Amino acid sequence: MTIRVLLVDDQPLLRTGFRLILSSEEDLDVVGEAGDGEVALSQVRALEPDVVLMDIRMPRMDGVEATRRLTEHSGPGRVPRVIVLTTYDSDEYVVEALRAGASGFLLKDVPAEDLVDAVRVVHQGDAVVAPAVTRRLLDRFARHLPSTEVAQRPELPGLTERENDVLRLLAKGMSNAEIAAALVVSETTVKTHVSNVLTKLNLRDRVQAVVFAYQTGLVSVPEETGRA
């Protein structure tokens, strides 16, 4: 199966570099490019890509709004998975993009092999943000998450006690193996719990689950969050 990819970035040189990397893979096909969010939306409708590499800072419509509109799409055609492109030290909109429905993020200087792997992983339905990196991101940007949308509570109704435990550990940046060790269960059991959590909370992937855990107050933000 060939994975159809759309490149969205206002820098033509970056798009050219990503195209060269992805087009060298037999299972990846770059079907189009866009220099801003508005063009990206029209390209998605016309080309129906499987994965969109989405820059955040662009003219006319930024990557956060474009991602939100793509993932809220309810018309005919498939909804692509979105990978946000960012410069980690300067972009403070990464969490907002994840909340908007992105499946993860990559640094713009990502190694070629990691870019290729990320596209494949996202296409398979998983997230490209590693657990430890997810924790770093949320610790840095959690103050941008509104706390009024969902009432804070120590336990989430609808989840079992063990599922609440798994969500807490997942939100602390633990991998499935680390969660399994902490709870003294198998990795297969952890995967089942994670799947149940995503289904019950109507979340796309573990990245959104982590954001949800912070937003609801299930996991607290460290006091040093936001400090330089």
Secondary structure, 3 states (H helix, E strand, C coil): CCEEEEEECCCHHHHHHHHHHHHCCCCEEEEEEECCHHHHHHHHHHHCCCEEEEECCCCCCCHHHHHHHHHCCCCCCCCCEEEEEECCCCCCCHHHHHHHCCCEEEECCCCHHHHHHHHHHHHCCCCCCCHHHHHHHHHHHHHHCCCCCCCCCCCCCCCCHHHHHHHHHHHCCCCHHHHHHHHCCCHHHHHHHHHHHHHHHCCCCHHHHHHHHHHHCCCCCCCCCCCC
